[in-house]
């Protein structure tokens, strides 16, 4: 006997018809009929009288249906109780991320805390090297990194879970002729003064551009996004990953637009989660990773 069989006979009784029950259950009529026949054979009783006028329970069937309803109700109560237990999830969640994706976490953390209010969450910012070191030393549970050649070479013993694909874009003044273009080449980029966001990946990317196309005119390096925005407003260019220009430090204001930076034969770039491969993962950590993948 299976719970599905009990759910089917209860729906048949409610609908008074195998056909209507199959429609309500979103299964085929043959599946409902076969399930009923199998259950009747198992119990060696007839649960329903079937005729052109409809399907009605036998006296024995009424007793079976009463018990079936009780069992289904108990299952629903147990599912509800399990959900309540899950909502009482406790523990600690330690996350480290490179600075630029921090704004992507806000809604995910907020939604997680609404469901699991007793989980303590600590979020740290740091460079890729520090995050990987903290993972190895068990100071954090998960790290959020840009996955590219230099980092991928250091991820032995770690599990990688993709959050999203990324692309490189250039921030240009909205009144610049460049703003009407869909993309820009490195050769065009090097014709303008640049302001650089100080980040491990951005600096690595810049060094690749320098190695292949020559040294740009760099006004300054900074982690101050307002300063970068002001410099672009005054005619400079900047570049970074597409998500970093979304609701981040005022860098999505009308005086700046972004266009794709196109570099031939450049490797993929992803934002991803990393955690230790053979270390126990708490329910809080696994549930947060799943939520983050859904949100980002």
C-alpha positions as CSV (number, residue, x, y, z in Angstrom):
1,X,0.0,0.0,0.0
2,X,1.3,3.4,-1.0
3,X,0.3,6.9,0.1
4,X,-0.4,7.8,-3.5
5,X,-3.0,5.0,-3.7
6,X,-4.8,6.5,-0.7
7,X,-4.7,10.0,-2.2
8,X,-6.2,8.6,-5.4
9,X,-9.1,6.9,-3.7
10,X,-9.9,10.0,-1.5
11,X,-10.0,12.1,-4.7
12,X,-12.2,9.6,-6.5
13,X,-14.6,9.7,-3.6
14,X,-14.6,13.5,-3.5
15,X,-15.1,13.8,-7.3
16,X,-17.5,10.8,-7.7
17,X,-15.7,9.9,-10.9
18,X,-12.4,8.3,-11.9
19,X,-12.2,10.7,-14.9
20,X,-12.7,13.8,-12.8
21,X,-10.3,12.6,-10.2
22,X,-7.6,12.0,-12.9
23,X,-8.1,15.6,-14.1
24,X,-7.9,17.0,-10.6
25,X,-4.8,15.0,-9.9
26,X,-3.2,15.8,-13.2
27,X,-2.5,12.1,-14.0
28,X,-3.9,9.8,-16.7
29,X,-7.2,8.0,-16.2
30,X,-5.4,4.7,-16.7
31,X,-3.0,5.5,-13.9
32,X,-5.9,6.2,-11.5
33,X,-7.8,3.1,-12.6
34,X,-4.7,0.9,-12.3
35,X,-3.9,2.3,-8.8
36,X,-7.4,1.6,-7.6
37,X,-7.5,-1.9,-9.0
38,X,-4.1,-2.7,-7.4
39,X,-5.2,-1.4,-4.0
40,X,-8.5,-3.4,-4.2
41,X,-6.5,-6.5,-5.1
42,X,-4.1,-5.9,-2.2
43,X,-6.9,-5.4,0.3
44,X,-9.1,-8.1,-1.4
45,X,-12.2,-5.8,-1.1
46,X,-14.2,-3.6,-3.5
47,X,-13.8,0.0,-2.5
48,X,-16.1,1.6,-5.1
49,X,-19.2,0.6,-7.1
50,X,-18.6,1.9,-10.7
51,X,-21.5,2.6,-13.0
52,X,-22.7,5.1,-15.6
53,X,-24.2,7.2,-12.8
54,X,-20.9,7.6,-11.1
55,X,-18.4,6.0,-8.7
56,X,-19.6,5.6,-5.1
57,X,-17.9,3.9,-2.1
58,X,-19.1,0.5,-0.9
59,X,-19.7,0.0,2.8
60,X,-16.2,-1.6,3.1
61,X,-14.9,1.3,1.0
62,X,-16.3,3.9,3.3
63,X,-14.3,2.5,6.2
64,X,-11.1,2.4,4.1
65,X,-11.7,6.0,3.0
66,X,-12.2,7.1,6.6
67,X,-8.8,5.6,7.5
68,X,-7.2,7.0,4.3
69,X,-8.4,10.5,5.1
70,X,-6.9,10.2,8.6
71,X,-3.6,9.0,7.3
72,X,-3.4,11.8,4.7
73,X,-4.2,14.3,7.4
74,X,-1.4,12.9,9.6
75,X,1.0,13.1,6.7
76,X,0.2,16.8,6.2
77,X,0.6,17.5,9.9
78,X,4.0,15.7,9.9
79,X,5.1,17.7,6.8
80,X,4.1,20.9,8.6
81,X,6.0,19.8,11.7
82,X,9.1,19.1,9.7
83,X,8.8,22.5,8.1
84,X,8.6,24.1,11.6
85,X,11.7,22.1,12.7
86,X,13.6,23.3,9.6
87,X,12.6,26.9,10.4
88,X,14.2,26.4,13.8
89,X,17.5,25.8,12.1
90,X,20.4,27.2,14.2
91,X,24.1,27.5,13.8
92,X,26.6,29.8,12.2
93,X,27.2,30.8,8.6
94,X,30.6,32.3,7.9
95,X,30.9,33.8,4.4
96,X,33.8,35.6,2.8
97,X,33.6,37.5,-0.5
98,X,35.6,39.7,-2.6
99,X,34.3,43.3,-2.3
100,X,32.5,43.8,-5.6
101,X,29.6,41.2,-5.3
102,X,28.6,42.3,-1.8
103,X,25.5,44.2,-3.0
104,X,24.3,40.9,-4.6
105,X,24.0,39.3,-1.2
106,X,21.6,41.7,0.4
107,X,18.3,40.2,-0.7
108,X,19.6,36.6,-0.3
109,X,20.7,37.2,3.3
110,X,17.5,39.0,4.1
111,X,15.4,36.2,2.7
112,X,17.4,33.5,4.5
113,X,17.1,35.3,7.8
114,X,13.3,35.5,7.4
115,X,13.1,31.7,7.1
116,X,16.0,30.8,9.5
117,X,16.1,33.7,12.0
118,X,18.2,31.7,14.5
119,X,21.2,31.3,12.2
120,X,24.0,33.7,12.9
121,X,25.5,35.1,9.7
122,X,29.0,36.7,9.5
123,X,30.1,38.2,6.2
124,X,33.7,39.3,5.6
125,X,35.3,41.0,2.7
126,X,38.8,40.2,1.4
127,X,41.0,39.3,-1.5
128,X,41.0,36.0,-3.2
129,X,44.2,34.9,-1.6
130,X,42.9,35.7,1.9
131,X,39.6,33.9,1.3
132,X,41.3,30.7,0.1
133,X,43.6,30.8,3.2
134,X,40.6,31.3,5.5
135,X,38.9,28.3,3.9
136,X,41.9,26.1,4.5
137,X,42.2,27.3,8.1
138,X,38.4,26.6,8.7
139,X,37.8,30.3,9.5
140,X,35.0,30.5,7.0
141,X,32.4,28.1,5.5
142,X,32.2,29.4,2.0
143,X,34.0,31.9,-0.2
144,X,32.7,33.9,-3.1
145,X,35.3,34.5,-5.8
146,X,35.8,35.4,-9.4
147,X,36.8,32.2,-11.1
148,X,39.6,32.8,-13.6
149,X,42.9,31.2,-14.5
150,X,45.0,32.6,-11.6
151,X,42.4,31.4,-9.0
152,X,41.5,28.1,-10.6
153,X,45.0,26.9,-10.4
154,X,44.8,27.2,-6.6
155,X,41.4,25.4,-6.0
156,X,42.7,21.8,-5.4
157,X,40.7,20.2,-2.6
158,X,37.8,22.7,-3.0
159,X,34.4,22.3,-4.5
160,X,33.3,25.0,-7.0
161,X,29.6,25.9,-7.4
162,X,28.8,28.4,-10.1
163,X,26.7,31.5,-9.3
164,X,26.6,33.3,-12.7
165,X,28.6,33.9,-15.8
166,X,30.3,37.3,-16.0
167,X,31.5,39.6,-18.7
168,X,33.9,42.5,-18.7
169,X,32.4,45.9,-19.5
170,X,33.7,49.5,-19.7
171,X,32.1,52.4,-17.9
172,X,32.0,55.4,-20.2
173,X,30.5,58.9,-19.8
174,X,27.0,59.0,-21.1
175,X,27.8,62.1,-23.3
176,X,30.8,60.4,-24.9
177,X,30.6,59.1,-28.6
178,X,31.5,55.7,-27.1
179,X,28.2,55.6,-25.3
180,X,26.4,54.8,-28.5
181,X,28.6,51.7,-29.3
182,X,27.6,48.2,-28.2
183,X,31.2,47.2,-27.5
184,X,34.8,48.6,-27.3
185,X,38.1,47.0,-28.2
186,X,41.3,47.1,-26.0
187,X,42.9,49.3,-28.7
188,X,40.1,51.9,-28.3
189,X,40.3,51.6,-24.5
190,X,43.9,52.5,-24.4
191,X,43.2,55.8,-26.1
192,X,41.5,57.2,-23.0
193,X,42.7,57.8,-19.4
194,X,41.6,55.1,-17.1
195,X,40.6,54.8,-13.4
196,X,41.1,51.4,-12.0
197,X,39.1,49.7,-9.2
198,X,41.8,48.1,-6.9
199,X,40.9,44.4,-6.9
200,X,42.9,41.2,-7.5
201,X,41.0,40.2,-10.6
202,X,40.9,43.7,-12.1
203,X,44.6,44.1,-11.7
204,X,45.3,40.7,-13.2
205,X,43.0,41.6,-16.1
206,X,44.8,44.9,-16.6
207,X,48.2,43.2,-16.7
208,X,46.9,40.9,-19.4
209,X,45.7,43.9,-21.4
210,X,49.1,45.6,-20.9
211,X,51.0,42.4,-22.0
212,X,48.9,42.2,-25.2
213,X,48.2,45.8,-26.2
214,X,50.5,48.1,-24.3
215,X,50.3,50.3,-21.2
216,X,47.3,52.6,-20.7
217,X,47.2,56.1,-19.2
218,X,46.1,55.3,-15.6
219,X,44.9,58.3,-13.6
220,X,44.6,56.4,-10.3
221,X,43.8,53.2,-8.6
222,X,41.2,53.2,-5.8
223,X,38.5,51.2,-4.0
224,X,36.3,54.4,-3.7
225,X,33.5,53.9,-6.3
226,X,32.3,57.5,-5.9
227,X,35.8,58.7,-7.0
228,X,35.7,56.4,-10.0
229,X,32.2,57.6,-10.9
230,X,33.3,61.3,-10.7
231,X,36.4,60.6,-12.8
232,X,34.3,58.9,-15.5
233,X,31.8,61.8,-15.4
234,X,34.8,64.1,-16.2
235,X,35.9,62.0,-19.2
236,X,37.9,59.0,-18.0
237,X,36.9,55.4,-18.5
238,X,36.8,52.5,-16.1
239,X,36.2,48.8,-16.5
240,X,35.0,45.9,-14.4
241,X,32.6,42.9,-14.3
242,X,29.1,43.6,-15.4
243,X,27.4,42.9,-12.0
244,X,29.7,45.4,-10.3
245,X,28.0,48.3,-12.1
246,X,24.5,47.3,-10.9
247,X,23.3,49.3,-7.9
248,X,26.8,49.6,-6.6
249,X,28.0,52.8,-5.0
250,X,26.2,55.1,-7.3
251,X,28.0,53.7,-10.4
252,X,24.8,53.1,-12.2
253,X,23.8,56.8,-12.4
254,X,22.7,58.4,-15.7
255,X,26.1,60.0,-16.3
256,X,27.7,56.7,-16.9
257,X,26.8,53.8,-19.3
258,X,28.5,50.5,-19.8
259,X,29.5,48.7,-23.0
260,X,31.1,45.3,-23.6
261,X,34.9,45.0,-23.6
262,X,35.7,42.5,-26.4
263,X,39.1,40.7,-26.2
264,X,39.6,37.8,-28.6
265,X,40.5,34.4,-27.2
266,X,40.0,35.4,-23.6
267,X,39.1,32.7,-21.1
268,X,35.7,32.4,-19.4
269,X,34.9,34.4,-16.2
270,X,32.4,33.2,-13.6
271,X,31.3,34.3,-10.1
272,X,31.3,31.2,-8.0
273,X,31.1,29.7,-4.5
274,X,34.0,27.6,-3.2
275,X,34.1,25.4,-0.1
276,X,36.2,22.5,1.2
277,X,35.5,19.3,-0.6
278,X,35.8,16.8,2.3
279,X,34.7,19.0,5.2
280,X,31.2,18.6,6.8
281,X,28.7,21.1,5.4
282,X,26.1,22.1,7.9
283,X,22.4,22.4,6.9
284,X,22.6,26.2,7.2
285,X,25.5,26.4,4.8
286,X,23.9,24.0,2.2
287,X,20.6,25.8,2.4
288,X,22.2,29.2,2.0
289,X,24.2,28.1,-1.1
290,X,21.0,26.8,-2.7
291,X,19.2,30.1,-2.0
292,X,22.1,32.2,-3.3
293,X,22.2,30.2,-6.5
294,X,18.5,30.9,-7.0
295,X,18.8,34.6,-6.2
296,X,21.9,35.6,-8.2
